[in-house]
């Protein structure tokens, strides 16, 4: 799975969930290594912040919201 595709999926999952989602749950659901999930979610958070988008992705210990 490409990084941009993974970022889009993570963004959609987090938006739909409306609450924090653990990295392990994202990893299991998407069948992707936890380190790749973290890298994609962190890159997504940076991108949204840099583009001054209306939503933010934040990391809460072992989860993202």
Predicted model as a PDB file, atoms N, CA, C, CB and O in Angstrom, pLDDT in the B-factor column:
MODEL        1                                                                  
ATOM      1  N   UNK A   1       0.855  -1.172   0.000  1.00 80.00           N  
ATOM      2  CA  UNK A   1       0.000   0.000   0.000  1.00 80.00           C  
ATOM      3  C   UNK A   1       0.904   1.239   0.000  1.00 80.00           C  
ATOM      4  CB  UNK A   1      -0.974  -0.005   1.234  1.00 80.00           C  
ATOM      5  O   UNK A   1       1.853   1.325   0.780  1.00 80.00           O  
ATOM      6  N   UNK A   2       0.603   2.177  -0.867  1.00 94.00           N  
ATOM      7  CA  UNK A   2       1.385   3.406  -0.950  1.00 94.00           C  
ATOM      8  C   UNK A   2       1.104   4.309   0.249  1.00 94.00           C  
ATOM      9  CB  UNK A   2       1.078   4.148  -2.258  1.00 94.00           C  
ATOM     10  O   UNK A   2       0.045   4.236   0.872  1.00 94.00           O  
ATOM     11  N   UNK A   3       2.078   5.157   0.550  1.00 93.00           N  
ATOM     12  CA  UNK A   3       1.972   6.046   1.711  1.00 93.00           C  
ATOM     13  C   UNK A   3       0.774   6.988   1.596  1.00 93.00           C  
ATOM     14  CB  UNK A   3       3.257   6.859   1.871  1.00 93.00           C  
ATOM     15  O   UNK A   3       0.050   7.178   2.573  1.00 93.00           O  
ATOM     16  N   UNK A   4       0.554   7.575   0.429  1.00 95.00           N  
ATOM     17  CA  UNK A   4      -0.567   8.515   0.265  1.00 95.00           C  
ATOM     18  C   UNK A   4      -1.910   7.805   0.422  1.00 95.00           C  
ATOM     19  CB  UNK A   4      -0.495   9.201  -1.112  1.00 95.00           C  
ATOM     20  O   UNK A   4      -2.842   8.352   1.013  1.00 95.00           O  
ATOM     21  N   UNK A   5      -2.006   6.600  -0.103  1.00 96.00           N  
ATOM     22  CA  UNK A   5      -3.246   5.829   0.047  1.00 96.00           C  
ATOM     23  C   UNK A   5      -3.483   5.501   1.518  1.00 96.00           C  
ATOM     24  CB  UNK A   5      -3.190   4.526  -0.792  1.00 96.00           C  
ATOM     25  O   UNK A   5      -4.608   5.598   2.007  1.00 96.00           O  
ATOM     26  N   UNK A   6      -2.430   5.118   2.211  1.00 97.00           N  
ATOM     27  CA  UNK A   6      -2.531   4.811   3.630  1.00 97.00           C  
ATOM     28  C   UNK A   6      -2.950   6.049   4.421  1.00 97.00           C  
ATOM     29  CB  UNK A   6      -1.196   4.269   4.157  1.00 97.00           C  
ATOM     30  O   UNK A   6      -3.759   5.948   5.343  1.00 97.00           O  
ATOM     31  N   UNK A   7      -2.414   7.201   4.072  1.00 97.00           N  
ATOM     32  CA  UNK A   7      -2.796   8.447   4.745  1.00 97.00           C  
ATOM     33  C   UNK A   7      -4.274   8.760   4.529  1.00 97.00           C  
ATOM     34  CB  UNK A   7      -1.935   9.614   4.241  1.00 97.00           C  
ATOM     35  O   UNK A   7      -4.965   9.167   5.462  1.00 97.00           O  
ATOM     36  N   UNK A   8      -4.757   8.573   3.312  1.00 96.00           N  
ATOM     37  CA  UNK A   8      -6.181   8.831   3.032  1.00 96.00           C  
ATOM     38  C   UNK A   8      -7.078   7.897   3.840  1.00 96.00           C  
ATOM     39  CB  UNK A   8      -6.474   8.666   1.525  1.00 96.00           C  
ATOM     40  O   UNK A   8      -8.112   8.312   4.362  1.00 96.00           O  
ATOM     41  N   UNK A   9      -6.674   6.643   3.936  1.00 97.00           N  
ATOM     42  CA  UNK A   9      -7.469   5.677   4.699  1.00 97.00           C  
ATOM     43  C   UNK A   9      -7.471   6.029   6.176  1.00 97.00           C  
ATOM     44  CB  UNK A   9      -6.930   4.255   4.498  1.00 97.00           C  
ATOM     45  O   UNK A   9      -8.517   5.993   6.823  1.00 97.00           O  
ATOM     46  N   UNK A  10      -6.308   6.368   6.711  1.00 97.00           N  
ATOM     47  CA  UNK A  10      -6.209   6.751   8.124  1.00 97.00           C  
ATOM     48  C   UNK A  10      -7.070   7.981   8.399  1.00 97.00           C  
ATOM     49  CB  UNK A  10      -4.735   7.028   8.515  1.00 97.00           C  
ATOM     50  O   UNK A  10      -7.788   8.029   9.397  1.00 97.00           O  
ATOM     51  N   UNK A  11      -6.999   8.967   7.519  1.00 95.00           N  
ATOM     52  CA  UNK A  11      -7.806  10.177   7.689  1.00 95.00           C  
ATOM     53  C   UNK A  11      -9.296   9.830   7.715  1.00 95.00           C  
ATOM     54  CB  UNK A  11      -7.511  11.187   6.559  1.00 95.00           C  
ATOM     55  O   UNK A  11     -10.035  10.345   8.554  1.00 95.00           O  
ATOM     56  N   UNK A  12      -9.734   8.980   6.821  1.00 95.00           N  
ATOM     57  CA  UNK A  12     -11.143   8.593   6.759  1.00 95.00           C  
ATOM     58  C   UNK A  12     -11.561   7.829   8.016  1.00 95.00           C  
ATOM     59  CB  UNK A  12     -11.406   7.741   5.512  1.00 95.00           C  
ATOM     60  O   UNK A  12     -12.628   8.084   8.573  1.00 95.00           O  
ATOM     61  N   UNK A  13     -10.731   6.906   8.455  1.00 96.00           N  
ATOM     62  CA  UNK A  13     -11.048   6.115   9.648  1.00 96.00           C  
ATOM     63  C   UNK A  13     -11.145   7.021  10.875  1.00 96.00           C  
ATOM     64  CB  UNK A  13      -9.979   5.018   9.874  1.00 96.00           C  
ATOM     65  O   UNK A  13     -12.089   6.909  11.658  1.00 96.00           O  
ATOM     66  N   UNK A  14     -10.178   7.911  11.041  1.00 95.00           N  
ATOM     67  CA  UNK A  14     -10.186   8.798  12.206  1.00 95.00           C  
ATOM     68  C   UNK A  14     -11.377   9.745  12.173  1.00 95.00           C  
ATOM     69  CB  UNK A  14      -8.886   9.598  12.276  1.00 95.00           C  
ATOM     70  O   UNK A  14     -11.988  10.013  13.207  1.00 95.00           O  
ATOM     71  N   UNK A  15     -11.708  10.252  10.993  1.00 94.00           N  
ATOM     72  CA  UNK A  15     -12.850  11.149  10.865  1.00 94.00           C  
ATOM     73  C   UNK A  15     -14.144  10.420  11.205  1.00 94.00           C  
ATOM     74  CB  UNK A  15     -12.921  11.730   9.446  1.00 94.00           C  
ATOM     75  O   UNK A  15     -14.991  10.950  11.924  1.00 94.00           O  
ATOM     76  N   UNK A  16     -14.294   9.212  10.689  1.00 95.00           N  
ATOM     77  CA  UNK A  16     -15.519   8.444  10.933  1.00 95.00           C  
ATOM     78  C   UNK A  16     -15.628   7.991  12.386  1.00 95.00           C  
ATOM     79  CB  UNK A  16     -15.569   7.230  10.012  1.00 95.00           C  
ATOM     80  O   UNK A  16     -16.724   7.938  12.943  1.00 95.00           O  
ATOM     81  N   UNK A  17     -14.488   7.665  12.998  1.00 95.00           N  
ATOM     82  CA  UNK A  17     -14.505   7.166  14.373  1.00 95.00           C  
ATOM     83  C   UNK A  17     -14.935   8.250  15.356  1.00 95.00           C  
ATOM     84  CB  UNK A  17     -13.126   6.631  14.759  1.00 95.00           C  
ATOM     85  O   UNK A  17     -15.678   7.978  16.299  1.00 95.00           O  
ATOM     86  N   UNK A  18     -14.473   9.471  15.139  1.00 87.00           N  
ATOM     87  CA  UNK A  18     -14.842  10.559  16.033  1.00 87.00           C  
ATOM     88  C   UNK A  18     -14.179  10.498  17.398  1.00 87.00           C  
ATOM     89  CB  UNK A  18     -16.307  10.569  16.211  1.00 87.00           C  
ATOM     90  O   UNK A  18     -14.422  11.355  18.247  1.00 87.00           O  
ATOM     91  N   UNK A  19     -13.353   9.505  17.611  1.00 94.00           N  
ATOM     92  CA  UNK A  19     -12.615   9.361  18.870  1.00 94.00           C  
ATOM     93  C   UNK A  19     -11.256   8.762  18.529  1.00 94.00           C  
ATOM     94  CB  UNK A  19     -13.399   8.460  19.913  1.00 94.00           C  
ATOM     95  O   UNK A  19     -11.003   8.417  17.374  1.00 94.00           O  
ATOM     96  N   UNK A  20     -10.398   8.639  19.500  1.00 95.00           N  
ATOM     97  CA  UNK A  20      -9.063   8.113  19.228  1.00 95.00           C  
ATOM     98  C   UNK A  20      -9.129   6.633  18.825  1.00 95.00           C  
ATOM     99  CB  UNK A  20      -8.157   8.290  20.464  1.00 95.00           C  
ATOM    100  O   UNK A  20      -9.985   5.875  19.279  1.00 95.00           O  
ATOM    101  N   UNK A  21      -8.193   6.264  17.958  1.00 97.00           N  
ATOM    102  CA  UNK A  21      -8.092   4.881  17.485  1.00 97.00           C  
ATOM    103  C   UNK A  21      -6.659   4.425  17.738  1.00 97.00           C  
ATOM    104  CB  UNK A  21      -8.481   4.751  15.951  1.00 97.00           C  
ATOM    105  O   UNK A  21      -5.709   5.096  17.334  1.00 97.00           O  
ATOM    106  N   UNK A  22      -6.508   3.297  18.398  1.00 97.00           N  
ATOM    107  CA  UNK A  22      -5.179   2.793  18.733  1.00 97.00           C  
ATOM    108  C   UNK A  22      -4.424   2.357  17.486  1.00 97.00           C  
ATOM    109  CB  UNK A  22      -5.283   1.629  19.712  1.00 97.00           C  
ATOM    110  O   UNK A  22      -5.009   1.853  16.528  1.00 97.00           O  
ATOM    111  N   UNK A  23      -3.114   2.561  17.520  1.00 97.00           N  
ATOM    112  CA  UNK A  23      -2.243   2.175  16.417  1.00 97.00           C  
ATOM    113  C   UNK A  23      -2.380   0.681  16.138  1.00 97.00           C  
ATOM    114  CB  UNK A  23      -0.777   2.533  16.731  1.00 97.00           C  
ATOM    115  O   UNK A  23      -2.421   0.267  14.980  1.00 97.00           O  
ATOM    116  N   UNK A  24      -2.450  -0.116  17.180  1.00 97.00           N  
ATOM    117  CA  UNK A  24      -2.567  -1.570  16.997  1.00 97.00           C  
ATOM    118  C   UNK A  24      -3.855  -1.942  16.272  1.00 97.00           C  
ATOM    119  CB  UNK A  24      -2.512  -2.282  18.353  1.00 97.00           C  
ATOM    120  O   UNK A  24      -3.873  -2.883  15.478  1.00 97.00           O  
ATOM    121  N   UNK A  25      -4.920  -1.214  16.538  1.00 97.00           N  
ATOM    122  CA  UNK A  25      -6.199  -1.486  15.867  1.00 97.00           C  
ATOM    123  C   UNK A  25      -6.133  -1.096  14.394  1.00 97.00           C  
ATOM    124  CB  UNK A  25      -7.348  -0.728  16.563  1.00 97.00           C  
ATOM    125  O   UNK A  25      -6.627  -1.826  13.534  1.00 97.00           O  
ATOM    126  N   UNK A  26      -5.521   0.058  14.100  1.00 97.00           N  
ATOM    127  CA  UNK A  26      -5.328   0.463  12.707  1.00 97.00           C  
ATOM    128  C   UNK A  26      -4.466  -0.555  11.973  1.00 97.00           C  
ATOM    129  CB  UNK A  26      -4.685   1.860  12.631  1.00 97.00           C  
ATOM    130  O   UNK A  26      -4.764  -0.942  10.843  1.00 97.00           O  
ATOM    131  N   UNK A  27      -3.401  -0.977  12.627  1.00 97.00           N  
ATOM    132  CA  UNK A  27      -2.479  -1.936  12.034  1.00 97.00           C  
ATOM    133  C   UNK A  27      -3.178  -3.256  11.714  1.00 97.00           C  
ATOM    134  CB  UNK A  27      -1.300  -2.182  12.970  1.00 97.00           C  
ATOM    135  O   UNK A  27      -3.013  -3.801  10.622  1.00 97.00           O  
ATOM    136  N   UNK A  28      -3.945  -3.758  12.651  1.00 97.00           N  
ATOM    137  CA  UNK A  28      -4.648  -5.028  12.448  1.00 97.00           C  
ATOM    138  C   UNK A  28      -5.722  -4.900  11.373  1.00 97.00           C  
ATOM    139  CB  UNK A  28      -5.278  -5.505  13.761  1.00 97.00           C  
ATOM    140  O   UNK A  28      -5.873  -5.791  10.536  1.00 97.00           O  
ATOM    141  N   UNK A  29      -6.457  -3.812  11.392  1.00 95.00           N  
ATOM    142  CA  UNK A  29      -7.549  -3.622  10.431  1.00 95.00           C  
ATOM    143  C   UNK A  29      -7.035  -3.456   9.006  1.00 95.00           C  
ATOM    144  CB  UNK A  29      -8.381  -2.408  10.819  1.00 95.00           C  
ATOM    145  O   UNK A  29      -7.626  -3.972   8.057  1.00 95.00           O  
ATOM    146  N   UNK A  30      -5.933  -2.733   8.868  1.00 96.00           N  
ATOM    147  CA  UNK A  30      -5.401  -2.441   7.541  1.00 96.00           C  
ATOM    148  C   UNK A  30      -4.329  -3.431   7.091  1.00 96.00           C  
ATOM    149  CB  UNK A  30      -4.837  -1.050   7.519  1.00 96.00           C  
ATOM    150  O   UNK A  30      -3.846  -3.380   5.960  1.00 96.00           O  
ATOM    151  N   UNK A  31      -3.968  -4.332   8.006  1.00 96.00           N  
ATOM    152  CA  UNK A  31      -2.934  -5.330   7.734  1.00 96.00           C  
ATOM    153  C   UNK A  31      -1.629  -4.668   7.284  1.00 96.00           C  
ATOM    154  CB  UNK A  31      -3.420  -6.319   6.665  1.00 96.00           C  
ATOM    155  O   UNK A  31      -1.016  -5.051   6.287  1.00 96.00           O  
ATOM    156  N   UNK A  32      -1.232  -3.658   8.064  1.00 96.00           N  
ATOM    157  CA  UNK A  32      -0.011  -2.895   7.811  1.00 96.00           C  
ATOM    158  C   UNK A  32       0.775  -2.835   9.112  1.00 96.00           C  
ATOM    159  CB  UNK A  32      -0.330  -1.452   7.269  1.00 96.00           C  
ATOM    160  O   UNK A  32       0.187  -2.741  10.190  1.00 96.00           O  
ATOM    161  N   UNK A  33       2.092  -2.888   9.020  1.00 95.00           N  
ATOM    162  CA  UNK A  33       2.969  -2.822  10.176  1.00 95.00           C  
ATOM    163  C   UNK A  33       2.714  -1.549  10.986  1.00 95.00           C  
ATOM    164  CB  UNK A  33       4.431  -2.887   9.734  1.00 95.00           C  
ATOM    165  O   UNK A  33       2.466  -0.488  10.413  1.00 95.00           O  
ATOM    166  N   UNK A  34       2.775  -1.651  12.308  1.00 96.00           N  
ATOM    167  CA  UNK A  34       2.519  -0.503  13.183  1.00 96.00           C  
ATOM    168  C   UNK A  34       3.464   0.663  12.892  1.00 96.00           C  
ATOM    169  CB  UNK A  34       2.651  -0.919  14.643  1.00 96.00           C  
ATOM    170  O   UNK A  34       3.044   1.818  12.953  1.00 96.00           O  
ATOM    171  N   UNK A  35       4.725   0.385  12.580  1.00 96.00           N  
ATOM    172  CA  UNK A  35       5.673   1.460  12.279  1.00 96.00           C  
ATOM    173  C   UNK A  35       5.258   2.233  11.031  1.00 96.00           C  
ATOM    174  CB  UNK A  35       7.083   0.890  12.096  1.00 96.00           C  
ATOM    175  O   UNK A  35       5.448   3.447  10.959  1.00 96.00           O  
ATOM    176  N   UNK A  36       4.698   1.541  10.058  1.00 97.00           N  
ATOM    177  CA  UNK A  36       4.229   2.205   8.840  1.00 97.00           C  
ATOM    178  C   UNK A  36       2.988   3.044   9.136  1.00 97.00           C  
ATOM    179  CB  UNK A  36       3.925   1.168   7.737  1.00 97.00           C  
ATOM    180  O   UNK A  36       2.820   4.124   8.570  1.00 97.00           O  
ATOM    181  N   UNK A  37       2.121   2.553  10.017  1.00 97.00           N  
ATOM    182  CA  UNK A  37       0.941   3.320  10.436  1.00 97.00           C  
ATOM    183  C   UNK A  37       1.382   4.612  11.110  1.00 97.00           C  
ATOM    184  CB  UNK A  37       0.046   2.487  11.395  1.00 97.00           C  
ATOM    185  O   UNK A  37       0.858   5.684  10.810  1.00 97.00           O  
ATOM    186  N   UNK A  38       2.343   4.509  12.020  1.00 96.00           N  
ATOM    187  CA  UNK A  38       2.843   5.684  12.739  1.00 96.00           C  
ATOM    188  C   UNK A  38       3.454   6.685  11.774  1.00 96.00           C  
ATOM    189  CB  UNK A  38       3.877   5.273  13.796  1.00 96.00           C  
ATOM    190  O   UNK A  38       3.186   7.883  11.866  1.00 96.00           O  
ATOM    191  N   UNK A  39       4.276   6.202  10.847  1.00 97.00           N  
ATOM    192  CA  UNK A  39       4.912   7.089   9.870  1.00 97.00           C  
ATOM    193  C   UNK A  39       3.870   7.794   9.011  1.00 97.00           C  
ATOM    194  CB  UNK A  39       5.878   6.301   8.980  1.00 97.00           C  
ATOM    195  O   UNK A  39       3.981   8.994   8.760  1.00 97.00           O  
ATOM    196  N   UNK A  40       2.861   7.059   8.561  1.00 97.00           N  
ATOM    197  CA  UNK A  40       1.816   7.640   7.716  1.00 97.00           C  
ATOM    198  C   UNK A  40       0.959   8.639   8.494  1.00 97.00           C  
ATOM    199  CB  UNK A  40       0.930   6.534   7.134  1.00 97.00           C  
ATOM    200  O   UNK A  40       0.639   9.711   7.979  1.00 97.00           O  
ATOM    201  N   UNK A  41       0.593   8.302   9.708  1.00 97.00           N  
ATOM    202  CA  UNK A  41      -0.240   9.195  10.520  1.00 97.00           C  
ATOM    203  C   UNK A  41       0.523  10.468  10.892  1.00 97.00           C  
ATOM    204  CB  UNK A  41      -0.717   8.473  11.796  1.00 97.00           C  
ATOM    205  O   UNK A  41      -0.044  11.560  10.878  1.00 97.00           O  
ATOM    206  N   UNK A  42       1.788  10.328  11.220  1.00 97.00           N  
ATOM    207  CA  UNK A  42       2.603  11.509  11.539  1.00 97.00           C  
ATOM    208  C   UNK A  42       2.766  12.401  10.314  1.00 97.00           C  
ATOM    209  CB  UNK A  42       3.984  11.085  12.070  1.00 97.00           C  
ATOM    210  O   UNK A  42       2.688  13.625  10.422  1.00 97.00           O  
ATOM    211  N   UNK A  43       2.994  11.790   9.145  1.00 97.00           N  
ATOM    212  CA  UNK A  43       3.125  12.560   7.906  1.00 97.00           C  
ATOM    213  C   UNK A  43       1.808  13.259   7.566  1.00 97.00           C  
ATOM    214  CB  UNK A  43       3.559  11.642   6.741  1.00 97.00           C  
ATOM    215  O   UNK A  43       1.808  14.400   7.102  1.00 97.00           O  
ATOM    216  N   UNK A  44       0.695  12.577   7.796  1.00 96.00           N  
ATOM    217  CA  UNK A  44      -0.617  13.173   7.564  1.00 96.00           C  
ATOM    218  C   UNK A  44      -0.830  14.364   8.493  1.00 96.00           C  
ATOM    219  CB  UNK A  44      -1.732  12.128   7.766  1.00 96.00           C  
ATOM    220  O   UNK A  44      -1.305  15.414   8.062  1.00 96.00           O  
ATOM    221  N   UNK A  45      -0.482  14.203   9.755  1.00 96.00           N  
ATOM    222  CA  UNK A  45      -0.629  15.296  10.717  1.00 96.00           C  
ATOM    223  C   UNK A  45       0.198  16.506  10.286  1.00 96.00           C  
ATOM    224  CB  UNK A  45      -0.206  14.836  12.126  1.00 96.00           C  
ATOM    225  O   UNK A  45      -0.274  17.641  10.348  1.00 96.00           O  
ATOM    226  N   UNK A  46       1.425  16.258   9.852  1.00 95.00           N  
ATOM    227  CA  UNK A  46       2.289  17.352   9.384  1.00 95.00           C  
ATOM    228  C   UNK A  46       1.706  18.032   8.151  1.00 95.00           C  
ATOM    229  CB  UNK A  46       3.695  16.827   9.072  1.00 95.00           C  
ATOM    230  O   UNK A  46       1.707  19.259   8.051  1.00 95.00           O  
ATOM    231  N   UNK A  47       1.212  17.232   7.217  1.00 95.00           N  
ATOM    232  CA  UNK A  47       0.643  17.770   5.980  1.00 95.00           C  
ATOM    233  C   UNK A  47      -0.580  18.643   6.266  1.00 95.00           C  
ATOM    234  CB  UNK A  47       0.261  16.627   5.030  1.00 95.00           C  
ATOM    235  O   UNK A  47      -0.701  19.743   5.725  1.00 95.00           O  
ATOM    236  N   UNK A  48      -1.479  18.155   7.111  1.00 93.00           N  
ATOM    237  CA  UNK A  48      -2.681  18.924   7.443  1.00 93.00           C  
ATOM    238  C   UNK A  48      -2.325  20.228   8.147  1.00 93.00           C  
ATOM    239  CB  UNK A  48      -3.620  18.093   8.324  1.00 93.00           C  
ATOM    240  O   UNK A  48      -2.950  21.260   7.903  1.00 93.00           O  
ATOM    241  N   UNK A  49      -1.332  20.182   9.011  1.00 91.00           N  
ATOM    242  CA  UNK A  49      -0.890  21.380   9.713  1.00 91.00           C  
ATOM    243  C   UNK A  49      -0.236  22.370   8.754  1.00 91.00           C  
ATOM    244  CB  UNK A  49       0.081  21.011  10.833  1.00 91.00           C  
ATOM    245  O   UNK A  49      -0.514  23.568   8.803  1.00 91.00           O  
ATOM    246  N   UNK A  50       0.635  21.864   7.883  1.00 91.00           N  
ATOM    247  CA  UNK A  50       1.339  22.720   6.930  1.00 91.00           C  
ATOM    248  C   UNK A  50       0.365  23.404   5.974  1.00 91.00           C  
ATOM    249  CB  UNK A  50       2.362  21.903   6.139  1.00 91.00           C  
ATOM    250  O   UNK A  50       0.524  24.583   5.656  1.00 91.00           O  
ATOM    251  N   UNK A  51      -0.641  22.662   5.517  1.00 87.00           N  
ATOM    252  CA  UNK A  51      -1.630  23.208   4.587  1.00 87.00           C  
ATOM    253  C   UNK A  51      -2.690  24.053   5.284  1.00 87.00           C  
ATOM    254  CB  UNK A  51      -2.298  22.085   3.830  1.00 87.00           C  
ATOM    255  O   UNK A  51      -3.572  24.611   4.632  1.00 87.00           O  
ATOM    256  N   UNK A  52      -2.604  24.146   6.618  1.00 91.00           N  
ATOM    257  CA  UNK A  52      -3.563  24.903   7.431  1.00 91.00           C  
ATOM    258  C   UNK A  52      -5.000  24.453   7.186  1.00 91.00           C  
ATOM    259  CB  UNK A  52      -3.436  26.394   7.140  1.00 91.00           C  
ATOM    260  O   UNK A  52      -5.914  25.263   7.032  1.00 91.00           O  
ATOM    261  N   UNK A  53      -5.166  23.129   7.156  1.00 86.00           N  
ATOM    262  CA  UNK A  53      -6.490  22.543   6.947  1.00 86.00           C  
ATOM    263  C   UNK A  53      -7.332  22.711   8.201  1.00 86.00           C  
ATOM    264  CB  UNK A  53      -6.380  21.050   6.566  1.00 86.00           C  
ATOM    265  O   UNK A  53      -6.816  23.025   9.273  1.00 86.00           O  
ATOM    266  N   UNK A  54      -8.613  22.500   8.057  1.00 87.00           N  
ATOM    267  CA  UNK A  54      -9.553  22.695   9.148  1.00 87.00           C  
ATOM    268  C   UNK A  54      -9.586  21.571  10.171  1.00 87.00           C  
ATOM    269  CB  UNK A  54     -10.899  22.874   8.595  1.00 87.00           C  
ATOM    270  O   UNK A  54     -10.241  21.699  11.205  1.00 87.00           O  
ATOM    271  N   UNK A  55      -8.898  20.485   9.903  1.00 87.00           N  
ATOM    272  CA  UNK A  55      -8.847  19.387  10.868  1.00 87.00           C  
ATOM    273  C   UNK A  55      -7.399  19.098  11.224  1.00 87.00           C  
ATOM    274  CB  UNK A  55      -9.534  18.117  10.306  1.00 87.00           C  
ATOM    275  O   UNK A  55      -6.483  19.435  10.474  1.00 87.00           O  
ATOM    276  N   UNK A  56      -7.205  18.480  12.363  1.00 91.00           N  
ATOM    277  CA  UNK A  56      -5.871  18.117  12.832  1.00 91.00           C  
ATOM    278  C   UNK A  56      -5.884  16.657  13.258  1.00 91.00           C  
ATOM    279  CB  UNK A  56      -5.415  19.035  14.006  1.00 91.00           C  
ATOM    280  O   UNK A  56      -6.892  16.138  13.738  1.00 91.00           O  
ATOM    281  N   UNK A  57      -4.752  16.017  13.073  1.00 94.00           N  
ATOM    282  CA  UNK A  57      -4.546  14.667  13.582  1.00 94.00           C  
ATOM    283  C   UNK A  57      -3.562  14.796  14.729  1.00 94.00           C  
ATOM    284  CB  UNK A  57      -4.020  13.677  12.461  1.00 94.00           C  
ATOM    285  O   UNK A  57      -2.475  15.350  14.565  1.00 94.00           O  
ATOM    286  N   UNK A  58      -3.942  14.287  15.887  1.00 93.00           N  
ATOM    287  CA  UNK A  58      -3.050  14.356  17.044  1.00 93.00           C  
ATOM    288  C   UNK A  58      -2.763  12.955  17.554  1.00 93.00           C  
ATOM    289  CB  UNK A  58      -3.663  15.225  18.165  1.00 93.00           C  
ATOM    290  O   UNK A  58      -3.581  12.043  17.435  1.00 93.00           O  
ATOM    291  N   UNK A  59      -1.575  12.813  18.124  1.00 94.00           N  
ATOM    292  CA  UNK A  59      -1.188  11.524  18.690  1.00 94.00           C  
ATOM    293  C   UNK A  59      -1.403  11.557  20.191  1.00 94.00           C  
ATOM    294  CB  UNK A  59       0.286  11.182  18.353  1.00 94.00           C  
ATOM    295  O   UNK A  59      -0.981  12.492  20.872  1.00 94.00           O  
ATOM    296  N   UNK A  60      -2.065  10.524  20.698  1.00 93.00           N  
ATOM    297  CA  UNK A  60      -2.324  10.380  22.127  1.00 93.00           C  
ATOM    298  C   UNK A  60      -1.733   9.061  22.577  1.00 93.00           C  
ATOM    299  CB  UNK A  60      -3.850  10.452  22.446  1.00 93.00           C  
ATOM    300  O   UNK A  60      -2.376   8.021  22.436  1.00 93.00           O  
ATOM    301  N   UNK A  61      -0.527   9.078  23.115  1.00 91.00           N  
ATOM    302  CA  UNK A  61       0.200   7.876  23.519  1.00 91.00           C  
ATOM    303  C   UNK A  61       0.268   6.885  22.374  1.00 91.00           C  
ATOM    304  CB  UNK A  61      -0.458   7.229  24.740  1.00 91.00           C  
ATOM    305  O   UNK A  61       1.061   7.085  21.454  1.00 91.00           O  
ATOM    306  N   UNK A  62      -0.528   5.825  22.386  1.00 93.00           N  
ATOM    307  CA  UNK A  62      -0.502   4.805  21.337  1.00 93.00           C  
ATOM    308  C   UNK A  62      -1.734   4.855  20.445  1.00 93.00           C  
ATOM    309  CB  UNK A  62      -0.382   3.431  21.954  1.00 93.00           C  
ATOM    310  O   UNK A  62      -2.174   3.834  19.917  1.00 93.00           O  
ATOM    311  N   UNK A  63      -2.282   6.046  20.285  1.00 96.00           N  
ATOM    312  CA  UNK A  63      -3.484   6.207  19.466  1.00 96.00           C  
ATOM    313  C   UNK A  63      -3.437   7.543  18.731  1.00 96.00           C  
ATOM    314  CB  UNK A  63      -4.761   6.112  20.337  1.00 96.00           C  
ATOM    315  O   UNK A  63      -2.639   8.424  19.052  1.00 96.00           O  
ATOM    316  N   UNK A  64      -4.309   7.667  17.745  1.00 95.00           N  
ATOM    317  CA  UNK A  64      -4.455   8.924  17.003  1.00 95.00           C  
ATOM    318  C   UNK A  64      -5.900   9.341  17.042  1.00 95.00           C  
ATOM    319  CB  UNK A  64      -3.965   8.785  15.538  1.00 95.00           C  
ATOM    320  O   UNK A  64      -6.807   8.512  17.109  1.00 95.00           O  
ATOM    321  N   UNK A  65      -6.102  10.651  16.998  1.00 95.00           N  
ATOM    322  CA  UNK A  65      -7.445  11.192  16.983  1.00 95.00           C  
ATOM    323  C   UNK A  65      -7.478  12.360  16.025  1.00 95.00           C  
ATOM    324  CB  UNK A  65      -7.899  11.617  18.396  1.00 95.00           C  
ATOM    325  O   UNK A  65      -8.525  12.983  15.847  1.00 95.00           O  
TER     326      UNK A  65                                                      
ENDMDL                                                                          
END                                                                             
